[in-house]
């Protein structure tokens, strides 16, 4: 059974930071490209960041470049999203995804974690 479980979301003030975590089980984690997506109310789900299976390559949406960092620990089956300088427009449900290839659409998804940026 494949499971992706996100954690670390919450309420933060503009300019603050959060670190999201996702633990993956049921698949050979080190063979999968991992990504973070987000979906705000009334909007489509959009990619935020992606990381190749080895961790050597990453890719970011223009809206988060320079503020967010994706990383992974293949020994722990974990992927992370460090979010700094958060803005109200970053508020969304954030989803972890596992894909068969780097930058491919995920085939497995977590249930999401809510991030709210507000004063």
C-alpha positions as MATLAB code, in Angstrom:
seq = 'XXXXXXXXXXXXXXXXXXXXXXXXXXXXXXXXXXXXXXXXXXXXXXXXXXXXXXXXXXXXXXXXXXXXXXXXXXXXXXXXXXXXXXXXXXXXXXXXXXXXXXXXXXXXXXXXXXXXXXX';
ca = [
       0.000    0.000    0.000;
       1.435    3.324   -1.095;
       1.223    6.148    1.413;
       2.413    9.734    1.292;
       1.818   11.714    4.460;
       2.483   15.431    4.644;
       3.041   17.439    7.812;
       4.284   20.840    8.921;
       1.548   23.110    7.648;
      -0.070   25.798    9.744;
      -0.735   29.486   10.194;
       2.194   31.864    9.766;
       2.563   35.604    9.426;
       3.766   37.185    6.188;
       7.540   37.017    6.027;
       7.637   33.914    8.182;
       8.864   30.405    7.459;
       7.531   26.867    7.489;
       9.063   23.516    6.735;
       6.844   20.876    5.186;
       7.708   17.200    5.396;
       6.411   14.183    3.513;
       7.103   10.580    4.443;
       6.625    7.954    1.757;
       6.027    4.233    2.130;
       5.066    1.354   -0.135;
       7.299    2.323   -3.096;
      11.058    2.269   -3.736;
      11.432    5.891   -2.721;
      14.899    6.458   -4.159;
      13.602    5.558   -7.640;
      10.913    8.234   -7.711;
      11.008   11.864   -8.621;
       9.284   13.848   -5.910;
       7.430   17.114   -6.058;
       5.334   19.548   -4.107;
       2.151   21.002   -5.539;
      -0.330   23.440   -4.076;
      -3.954   24.285   -4.611;
      -5.672   27.448   -3.443;
      -9.470   27.745   -3.250;
     -10.980   28.166   -6.698;
      -7.683   27.530   -8.453;
      -6.105   24.570  -10.183;
      -3.405   22.515   -8.536;
       0.001   23.868   -9.552;
       3.510   22.597   -9.192;
       5.718   24.351   -6.661;
       8.964   22.391   -6.741;
      10.407   19.103   -7.944;
      13.483   17.055   -7.154;
      15.074   14.231   -9.073;
      15.397   10.774   -7.523;
      19.058   11.298   -6.605;
      18.448   14.785   -5.249;
      20.985   16.319   -7.603;
      18.538   18.366   -9.642;
      15.701   20.591   -8.558;
      13.170   22.810  -10.280;
      10.956   25.604   -8.976;
       7.948   27.577  -10.047;
       8.842   31.194  -10.788;
       6.591   32.368   -7.958;
       8.700   30.617   -5.308;
      12.232   30.779   -6.707;
      14.679   32.100   -4.158;
      12.221   31.575   -1.290;
      11.475   27.837   -1.265;
      13.891   24.917   -1.177;
      13.034   21.297   -1.890;
      15.216   18.518   -0.534;
      15.048   14.814    0.138;
      16.576   12.157    2.371;
      16.496    8.807    0.602;
      17.640    6.989    3.740;
      14.504    8.181    5.547;
      12.056    8.152    2.611;
      11.416   11.826    3.255;
      11.007   14.904    1.084;
      10.951   18.434    2.473;
       9.906   21.902    1.420;
      11.532   24.779    3.265;
       9.423   27.888    2.724;
      10.845   31.286    3.638;
       9.605   34.844    3.171;
       6.057   33.570    2.945;
       3.397   35.717    1.321;
      -0.397   35.649    1.632;
      -0.575   34.329   -1.929;
       1.334   31.228   -0.805;
      -1.729   30.160    1.197;
      -2.978   26.836   -0.137;
      -3.178   23.143    0.531;
       0.243   21.687   -0.224;
       0.506   18.184   -1.651;
       3.416   15.821   -1.891;
       3.625   13.768   -5.096;
       5.682   10.797   -6.285;
       6.394   10.420   -9.994;
       8.091    7.817  -12.150;
      10.284   10.494  -13.686;
      11.746   13.876  -12.818;
       9.221   16.612  -13.636;
       6.602   14.017  -14.563;
       3.061   14.204  -13.241;
       2.847   12.346   -9.927;
       1.214    8.955   -9.883;
       0.827    8.957   -6.116;
      -0.396   11.810   -3.932;
      -0.653   12.652   -0.276;
      -3.775   14.114    1.282;
      -2.234   17.537    1.714;
      -1.395   19.970    4.484;
      -2.885   23.448    4.853;
      -0.618   26.490    4.793;
      -2.160   29.837    5.684;
      -0.162   33.047    5.514;
      -1.975   35.840    7.272;
      -1.452   38.578    9.801;
];
